[in-house]
């Protein structure tokens, strides 16, 4: 009798909870597969982050992540991610901080590091202090909310109109919801006192942009800028004979601007020294053509065993 009553209760619970459970399952959405393979080092960083889910700060606000970074009672969203990357690097036996991800604590510092590395995509397609963006090789401007973040990317958020970074989290997965919208699932620290999962709509006004694990986009540049994208521009200008090798520094100097003006004039573009989309695409094409025409600079690898 007890077993029969138990089965009846279970059946009634299933009938009552079934639709709700189904609704919750539907609300999760459909996983959008990553557009690129997840590199082993990125996968390890994600695995370390997942293993920290549930960690809660102490009653005085201190955390092991803050202590590791030098300030036990720091607001620790960035410290958590940096600790995670460092932990993964130690397990791999090679440093990941400073190469794949930044070590930072201050406002905007992490975002600016990714910008300098040439691995930052702004949600609105415009990088503050730089200019418009486009996907590498594309003749079209980057559309607002068009980038689907990849696992391992860092998402930078702001909670005010200043545009300064207030929070950072790591992208774990992305889902397509029933209404067609896109939801970004992240792992984040300091939310508000623990390591948790959270969801943000792709178009969430708080999202400033993403520090990406891959180089996927280009950005307008001008004099005074500094970074890997500037260095790549200078290398192309040097290749076609408009810039000296000693000026390949990664800093957009007056000489870089003057060299670009010469190229723009030759290409029939506005010669203002600003490396906008049209200029960068034309320069890349010119530099590639030059290399194809000068086979003396080709390097042929000899894989034959003696």
N, C-alpha and C positions, 0 to 999 in steps of 0.2 A: 504494500500500500504506500509506504514511504517512497519507494523508488518511482512508482507511478505518479505520485504527487510531485516528486522532484522533476520528472520528465515534463509534466504539465506546466510547472512553473518555468522551466527552461524554454518551452515552446512559446508561452505567453511573452516572456522577455524577448525572445527572438523576433516575435511578431511586432512588439512595441519598439524595439531598438533597431530592427532591420532597416526601415526607411531612413532613420537618422544616420545610421552607419553608412548606408549607401550615399547619402547626401554629403557626408564628410569626405568619403572617398572621391566623389565627383569634384568636391571643392579643391582637392589637391591639384587637379589639372593633369594634363598630359605632358610628360617629360619631353623637352626639346633636346635631342641628342647634341653633344658638343660638335661644333663645326670642324674641330681639329683634334688630333689625338692628344690625350692628356699625357704629358711627359712624366716619366717615373718620379723625378724629383718633385714635381708639382703634386702628383698623387700622394707622395709621402707627406708633404706639407698638409694636404687635406686630411689625410688619415690622422696625423698628430692633432690637428684642430678638432676633429670629431671625438678623439679620445679625451678631450678636455671638457666636453659638453657636461654641464651640471656643476662645474667648479664655481664656488661662490666666495666672494670676498669676505674677509673677517669682519667682526662687529665694529672695528675701528676704521674700516674702509681700506685696509691694506690687502695686498695680493702678492702672490709669488712672482707674478709678471712684472709688477712695479718694482719689487725688490731686485729682481734680475736686472732691470733697466736703470736702477739707481735711485728710485723714488717709490718706496713701498705704498704710499698713499696717493699715488698719481691716478688721475682719470685714465683708465687702462685699456681702452679699445685698441690703440696702436701698440701698446706694450704687449698685449696678448698676441697679436699677429706676429710681431717681431720675435717674441719668445718662441712661437710655433715654428717659424722659419729657421731660427737658430737651432732648435731641437732637431728638426729634420736634417739640417746640415751636419750636425754632430753624428747623427746615425749614419749618414752617407759618407762621412769622413771628408767632406769638402764644404767650404763656406758657401752659403746661399745668400746671406745678408750682404748687401752691397753689390751683388751681382744680379740676382733674380728679383730680389725685393729690397727695399730700403730699411735701414735701421733709423728710426726717428721717433720723436715725441712731440715736437712743436706743431702748431697750426700751420697748415699748407705745406709743411716740409716734405711729407711723403708724396703728395700730389706733384710738387715741383720736381722731386727726384725722378718720378716717372716721365714727366714732361722732358726733362733733360736727357733721359735715356731714349726718348722717341717712342715710348710705349704708353701713351695716355690718349684716351678717347673721351672727349667731352660729350655729355648726353645731348646737348643742343648743337653739337657740331662746331662750336667756336671755343677755342682755348683762351681764357683770360690773359691779356697781355701779349698774345701772339697773333691769333686770327683764326680764319676759317680752316676747317679740316676736310679731307676727302680720303676715301679708302685707296690704298696704294695702287697706282696705275689707272684709277678711274677718272674719266673726264667730268664726272658729275660731282657736285658738292655733296657733302655728307648730310643726309636728312636727319632731322631731329628724331630722337628715340629709335634710330634704326639699328644701332649696334646691339646684338644679342651677346651679353657677356658670357665668358667661358669659365669653367671651373678653375679656381685658382686666381682669377682676377681679383683685384681689390676694388671695392666700390667706396668712393668718397662722398660724404653727405654733408649738407649744411642745414642748420636749423634757423637761419636768419637771412635777411636780405643782403648781407655783406658779401656773400659768395665765398667766405672763408670756410675751410673744412672744419667741421665740428665732430665728425664721427667717421670711422672707417670699419669695414667688414670684409670678409672674404666670401666670394661667390662659390656656392657649393653646387647649385643646379638651377635650371631655368624651366618654367612650366608654361604651357599654353592653357589658358582657362576656357571654360565653356563659352564665355561671351567673346572670345577671340583675343582678349587682352593677354599680356605676358607678365608673369610673376617671377621675380628674382629671389631665390632662396639663398640666404647667407648664414654663415656662422660668425658670431660677433661676441666680443667681450664687453663688459660694463653695460649690460642691458637688463635692468639698470644696475644689478649687483652680481650678475652671473654670466657664464658663457652659455649662450643659447642659440637656437635657430630662430630666424625671423624671415618674413617675406616683405618685399617692396615691389609695388607695381613698376614696370619698366619706365613708365612716364612720370614717376613720383617726382614732384617738384624739388624734393630734398636732395635727389641724386645729382651731384655735380658731374661725375664722370667716373671712368674706370682706369686704374693702372693695370695694364694687360701683360700677360705672360708672353705674348708674341707681338712682333712689330707688324701692325696691320693698317696703319693710317699715316698720312703726312699732314703737315701743318704749315700755314703761311709763316714766313720768317722775315726778319728785317734786322738792321744794324742794332747791336747791343744784345741780341739773343746768344745763348750758349747751349751746346749740347751735341748729341750724336747726329742729329739731323743736320745741324749746321756743318759738322765735319764732313758728312756725306756730300753735301752741296759743294763744299770747298774741294773735295776730291774730284768731283766731276768738272769743276772749273779748271782745276789743274790739269786734268786729263786732256782737255781740249786746248790747253796752252794759254789760258787767260789768268791763271793765278800761280804764283810760285809755290813750290813744295813747302817752303818755310812758313807760309801763311796758312797751312792746314793745321789749325789749332783748336777748332771747335767753337771759337768765338767769332761772331759775325762782326768783323772789323770794317773800317773804312775801305781797306783794300779789297775785301770780299764784296762790298757793295759796289765799288768801282768796276771790278771784274764782271759782276753780274750785269751792270748797266751796259757794258760792251757787248755781252752776249745778247741781251734784250734788244739792243739796237740792230745787231746782225740778224736776229730772228724776226724783226718787224714787230716787236712787242713794246709796250710802254717802258721806256728806260728810266725807271725810278729806283732801281736797286732793291726793290722788294720782291722776295721770292714767293710769289703767289702761286696758285695752282697751275695756271697756264705756263708760267715761267719754269716751274719745276718739271712739269711733264715734258716740255720742249727740251730742257737741258738734259734730262735723263735720256731722251731719244737721241739727242746729238752725241752725248758721251758714249752711248752704246754703239752707235753707228761708227764713231771714231775708233772704238776698240775693235770692231769687226774688220775695219779697213787696215789696221796696223797689227798684222799677225806676228810681228817681231816681239810683241809684248805678251804673246800667249805663252802659257806654261803648260807643257805636256808632261803628265806624270807617267813614269815608266814603272809599271807594276810587274814586269817580267822578273822572275827569279833567276839569278845567275846560275 
